[in-house]
């Protein structure tokens, strides 16, 4: 990921997204998740091509979600946004 792409994605996360600690299953440790909500599917497809993750269709809005099990795997993505 180029520096300008990381800055762009960081701005999208700051404006339209969130970073949370989420449990996927009841007896599981929390894991970090990045979620971005948008009506622009092309934007989320672009972000998905830079990172990975899934896109979920919720009626008239799309959600991009990236969750990591291992802390080190998530740090790899956060280091890309260190601009």
BATIVO-630422 format. One record per residue: x, y, z of N, C-alpha, C, O in turn; residue in three letters; residue number from 0. Coordinates in pm, 1 decimal, decimal comma. Layout:
BEGIN
{{X Y Z} {X Y Z} {X Y Z} {X Y Z} 'ALA' NUM},
...
% end
This chain:
BEGIN
{{85,3 -117,0 0,0} {0,0 0,0 0,0} {90,6 124,3 0,0} {183,1 136,1 80,3} 'UNK' 0},
{{61,4 213,9 -90,4} {136,0 339,9 -97,3} {97,2 430,9 19,7} {-8,5 413,9 80,3} 'UNK' 1},
{{182,8 526,1 49,9} {157,8 616,7 161,9} {29,1 697,6 141,4} {-46,4 718,6 236,4} 'UNK' 2},
{{3,8 743,1 18,0} {-115,8 822,8 -7,5} {-241,3 736,3 3,3} {-347,0 785,6 42,8} 'UNK' 3},
{{-230,6 606,5 -31,7} {-345,6 516,2 -17,6} {-376,7 491,8 130,2} {-492,9 488,2 170,5} 'UNK' 4},
{{-271,8 475,2 209,4} {-290,7 455,8 353,2} {-356,2 578,8 415,8} {-444,2 566,0 501,0} 'UNK' 5},
{{-313,2 698,1 373,6} {-372,9 821,2 425,9} {-519,9 831,5 385,4} {-603,5 874,2 465,1} 'UNK' 6},
{{-551,0 793,0 263,1} {-688,7 797,7 214,5} {-778,2 702,2 294,0} {-886,6 740,3 338,0} 'UNK' 7},
{{-732,3 578,5 312,2} {-811,1 479,0 386,5} {-824,7 521,7 532,5} {-931,4 504,9 591,5} 'UNK' 8},
{{-718,1 576,9 592,1} {-726,6 624,5 730,6} {-831,3 734,5 743,5} {-904,6 739,1 842,2} 'UNK' 9},
{{-838,8 823,5 644,0} {-940,5 928,9 645,4} {-1080,7 873,2 634,3} {-1172,7 922,5 699,6} 'UNK' 10},
{{-1098,0 769,9 551,4} {-1230,2 704,9 538,6} {-1268,7 639,7 671,2} {-1382,9 651,6 715,7} 'UNK' 11},
{{-1173,7 571,1 734,2} {-1202,7 507,9 864,3} {-1238,0 614,7 967,4} {-1331,4 596,9 1045,5} 'UNK' 12},
{{-1164,4 724,6 968,1} {-1190,0 831,9 1063,9} {-1328,0 894,8 1042,3} {-1398,1 925,5 1138,7} 'UNK' 13},
{{-1366,5 913,9 916,0} {-1492,3 981,4 887,4} {-1614,5 891,4 885,5} {-1722,1 932,5 929,1} 'UNK' 14},
{{-1599,9 769,2 835,7} {-1716,1 682,4 814,4} {-1706,5 548,7 885,7} {-1798,6 467,4 877,8} 'UNK' 15},
{{-1594,8 525,0 955,9} {-1573,8 392,7 1012,9} {-1552,3 394,2 1162,1} {-1569,2 495,8 1229,4} 'UNK' 16},
{{-1514,3 277,5 1211,6} {-1484,5 262,6 1354,1} {-1386,2 148,1 1372,4} {-1377,9 56,9 1290,1} 'UNK' 17},
{{-1312,3 155,0 1481,6} {-1223,6 46,9 1522,3} {-1272,0 3,2 1660,0} {-1277,2 83,2 1753,4} 'UNK' 18},
{{-1307,4 -124,4 1671,5} {-1364,9 -175,3 1796,1} {-1300,0 -307,5 1833,9} {-1231,0 -369,8 1753,2} 'UNK' 19},
{{-1323,1 -349,2 1957,4} {-1288,0 -483,6 2002,0} {-1416,5 -562,6 2008,2} {-1509,3 -525,2 2080,0} 'UNK' 20},
{{-1423,2 -671,1 1934,2} {-1547,8 -745,0 1916,6} {-1527,8 -892,3 1947,9} {-1423,9 -950,1 1916,2} 'UNK' 21},
{{-1627,9 -952,2 2010,1} {-1630,1 -1097,5 2028,1} {-1712,6 -1158,0 1915,7} {-1827,4 -1119,2 1894,4} 'UNK' 22},
{{-1654,7 -1251,7 1844,8} {-1729,2 -1321,2 1739,7} {-1813,7 -1434,1 1799,3} {-1922,2 -1465,4 1750,3} 'UNK' 23},
{{-1761,0 -1494,2 1906,1} {-1830,4 -1602,7 1976,1} {-1826,9 -1572,5 2125,1} {-1737,1 -1502,8 2172,3} 'UNK' 24},
{{-1923,4 -1624,1 2199,0} {-1941,4 -1587,2 2339,1} {-1818,4 -1614,1 2425,2} {-1783,0 -1530,1 2507,9} 'UNK' 25},
{{-1752,8 -1727,9 2408,5} {-1641,2 -1763,7 2496,3} {-1506,1 -1731,9 2433,6} {-1405,2 -1792,1 2470,4} 'UNK' 26},
{{-1503,0 -1641,3 2342,5} {-1380,4 -1606,6 2271,9} {-1326,6 -1472,7 2323,1} {-1402,2 -1386,9 2368,5} 'UNK' 27},
{{-1195,3 -1457,2 2314,9} {-1136,6 -1327,2 2348,4} {-1179,2 -1224,5 2244,7} {-1211,7 -1258,8 2131,0} 'UNK' 28},
{{-1178,5 -1100,3 2284,7} {-1213,2 -994,0 2190,7} {-1103,5 -980,2 2086,2} {-986,2 -1005,8 2113,5} 'UNK' 29},
{{-1143,6 -938,9 1965,0} {-1047,8 -915,4 1858,2} {-1074,8 -780,2 1795,8} {-1189,4 -735,4 1791,2} 'UNK' 30},
{{-970,8 -715,1 1747,9} {-990,4 -583,5 1685,7} {-1059,5 -596,0 1549,9} {-1029,0 -685,9 1471,5} 'UNK' 31},
{{-1153,4 -504,0 1523,2} {-1226,6 -500,7 1396,8} {-1233,2 -357,4 1345,1} {-1254,8 -262,9 1420,9} 'UNK' 32},
{{-1214,1 -344,0 1215,3} {-1236,7 -216,8 1146,7} {-1366,0 -232,7 1068,5} {-1381,9 -329,5 994,1} 'UNK' 33},
{{-1458,2 -139,0 1084,6} {-1584,9 -140,7 1012,1} {-1605,5 -5,3 946,0} {-1585,2 99,1 1007,9} 'UNK' 34},
{{-1646,5 -8,6 818,2} {-1676,8 114,6 744,4} {-1815,0 96,8 681,6} {-1839,6 -1,5 611,7} 'UNK' 35},
{{-1904,0 191,1 706,3} {-2037,6 190,2 646,6} {-2041,4 292,6 534,3} {-1995,5 405,6 551,0} 'UNK' 36},
{{-2096,6 253,0 418,9} {-2103,6 344,5 304,8} {-2212,9 299,4 208,4} {-2244,5 180,7 200,0} 'UNK' 37},
{{-2269,6 394,3 136,5} {-2362,9 360,9 28,8} {-2289,0 342,6 -103,0} {-2348,2 299,5 -202,0} 'UNK' 38},
{{-2160,0 375,1 -104,9} {-2076,9 364,5 -224,5} {-2001,3 231,9 -223,4} {-1895,4 221,3 -161,6} 'UNK' 39},
{{-2055,2 131,5 -291,1} {-1994,6 -2,0 -291,1} {-1856,4 -1,7 -355,5} {-1768,0 -75,3 -311,7} 'UNK' 40},
{{-1836,4 80,6 -459,4} {-1706,7 85,1 -527,7} {-1594,9 127,7 -432,7} {-1483,5 76,0 -440,2} 'UNK' 41},
{{-1624,9 221,9 -343,4} {-1527,5 265,7 -244,2} {-1484,3 149,4 -156,2} {-1365,2 130,7 -131,5} 'UNK' 42},
{{-1580,6 71,5 -109,0} {-1549,7 -41,1 -21,3} {-1475,6 -151,6 -95,9} {-1390,2 -218,8 -38,1} 'UNK' 43},
{{-1507,2 -170,8 -222,8} {-1434,0 -268,8 -303,7} {-1288,5 -225,6 -317,6} {-1198,3 -309,1 -312,2} 'UNK' 44},
{{-1265,3 -96,1 -335,3} {-1129,2 -43,4 -344,5} {-1053,5 -66,7 -213,8} {-938,3 -110,0 -216,1} 'UNK' 45},
{{-1116,7 -38,6 -100,6} {-1052,7 -59,2 29,1} {-1025,5 -207,6 51,0} {-921,6 -244,7 105,7} 'UNK' 46},
{{-1118,0 -291,6 8,6} {-1099,5 -436,1 20,3} {-979,9 -482,3 -63,0} {-906,9 -572,4 -21,5} 'UNK' 47},
{{-959,3 -422,0 -179,1} {-845,9 -460,4 -263,5} {-712,6 -420,4 -201,0} {-610,5 -483,3 -228,7} 'UNK' 48},
{{-711,9 -316,8 -117,4} {-589,2 -273,2 -51,1} {-558,2 -355,3 73,3} {-441,3 -375,5 106,4} 'UNK' 49},
{{-659,5 -402,1 141,3} {-639,3 -474,8 266,1} {-688,2 -617,8 248,0} {-616,5 -700,4 191,5} 'UNK' 50},
{{-801,1 -646,6 291,8} {-882,4 -765,2 269,9} {-1003,9 -744,3 356,1} {-1027,4 -631,2 398,6} 'UNK' 51},
{{-1080,1 -842,1 384,0} {-1200,3 -821,6 462,2} {-1321,5 -860,7 379,6} {-1308,6 -915,3 270,0} 'UNK' 52},
{{-1437,2 -832,9 432,2} {-1561,2 -870,6 364,3} {-1649,9 -747,2 349,0} {-1638,2 -650,1 423,7} 'UNK' 53},
{{-1738,1 -753,8 251,0} {-1838,7 -649,9 229,3} {-1974,8 -714,0 249,0} {-2006,3 -816,5 188,5} 'UNK' 54},
{{-2054,8 -652,3 334,4} {-2187,2 -703,2 367,8} {-2291,0 -603,5 317,6} {-2275,6 -482,9 336,6} 'UNK' 55},
{{-2396,7 -653,2 253,6} {-2504,3 -567,7 203,7} {-2618,0 -567,2 305,8} {-2678,8 -670,8 332,8} 'UNK' 56},
{{-2646,1 -449,8 362,2} {-2756,6 -432,7 457,4} {-2857,0 -334,6 398,4} {-2841,1 -213,4 412,2} 'UNK' 57},
{{-2958,4 -385,7 334,2} {-3060,9 -305,7 266,5} {-2997,3 -205,9 171,1} {-2950,2 -246,6 64,9} 'UNK' 58},
{{-2993,5 -77,8 203,6} {-2938,9 22,7 111,5} {-2802,3 75,5 155,0} {-2759,5 181,6 109,5} 'UNK' 59},
{{-2733,9 2,1 242,8} {-2600,9 42,8 287,3} {-2508,8 -79,0 285,2} {-2552,4 -192,0 307,3} 'UNK' 60},
{{-2381,7 -54,2 258,4} {-2282,1 -160,4 255,8} {-2188,6 -144,3 374,9} {-2156,5 -32,4 414,7} 'UNK' 61},
{{-2145,4 -255,9 431,4} {-2051,3 -255,2 542,2} {-1925,3 -329,3 500,2} {-1932,2 -441,5 449,8} 'UNK' 62},
{{-1810,7 -266,6 521,0} {-1682,0 -333,3 504,2} {-1635,0 -371,5 642,5} {-1639,2 -289,5 734,2} 'UNK' 63},
{{-1590,0 -495,5 659,3} {-1548,5 -541,1 791,1} {-1416,8 -617,5 778,3} {-1403,2 -707,5 695,5} 'UNK' 64},
{{-1321,2 -580,1 861,3} {-1191,9 -648,2 868,6} {-1165,0 -679,8 1014,0} {-1145,8 -589,1 1095,0} 'UNK' 65},
{{-1163,3 -808,5 1048,3} {-1137,2 -853,0 1185,1} {-1019,8 -950,1 1183,3} {-1007,7 -1032,4 1092,6} 'UNK' 66},
{{-934,9 -940,0 1282,7} {-817,7 -1026,8 1293,5} {-821,4 -1102,0 1424,9} {-859,4 -1046,5 1528,0} 'UNK' 67},
{{-782,3 -1227,4 1421,2} {-773,9 -1308,0 1542,8} {-650,0 -1274,1 1623,4} {-656,5 -1260,8 1745,6} 'UNK' 68},
{{-539,4 -1260,3 1556,6} {-411,3 -1241,8 1623,8} {-375,1 -1094,5 1623,8} {-385,1 -1027,0 1521,4} 'UNK' 69},
{{-333,2 -1045,5 1738,8} {-299,1 -903,9 1752,6} {-192,0 -862,6 1652,0} {-200,4 -753,9 1594,9} 'UNK' 70},
{{-92,9 -946,0 1629,6} {15,1 -911,8 1537,1} {-35,6 -894,3 1395,1} {14,1 -808,0 1322,7} 'UNK' 71},
{{-133,2 -973,6 1353,3} {-190,1 -958,8 1219,7} {-258,5 -824,9 1202,6} {-249,5 -764,0 1096,0} 'UNK' 72},
{{-326,7 -778,0 1305,7} {-394,9 -649,4 1299,2} {-294,3 -534,7 1300,4} {-313,1 -434,0 1232,2} 'UNK' 73},
{{-188,2 -550,6 1377,8} {-84,9 -447,0 1382,1} {-22,3 -425,2 1245,5} {18,2 -313,5 1213,2} 'UNK' 74},
{{-13,8 -530,4 1164,7} {40,2 -517,8 1030,6} {-42,5 -418,5 948,8} {13,3 -339,5 872,7} 'UNK' 75},
{{-173,7 -421,9 963,8} {-260,7 -329,4 891,6} {-253,4 -188,8 949,6} {-252,6 -91,0 874,7} 'UNK' 76},
{{-248,0 -177,5 1080,0} {-240,8 -45,7 1142,0} {-109,4 22,6 1107,2} {-106,2 144,7 1091,3} 'UNK' 77},
{{-1,6 -53,0 1095,1} {126,5 6,9 1057,4} {120,7 67,6 917,7} {193,3 163,1 889,9} 'UNK' 78},
{{37,0 15,2 829,6} {20,0 74,5 696,6} {-38,8 214,7 704,6} {-14,8 297,0 616,4} 'UNK' 79},
{{-115,7 242,5 809,8} {-181,0 372,9 822,8} {-97,5 471,7 902,7} {-143,0 582,2 932,2} 'UNK' 80},
{{21,9 433,1 937,2} {111,3 518,3 1013,9} {178,8 616,9 918,9} {292,4 595,2 876,7} 'UNK' 81},
{{108,9 725,1 885,5} {159,7 822,4 788,0} {208,8 949,3 853,3} {254,4 1040,5 784,3} 'UNK' 82},
% end
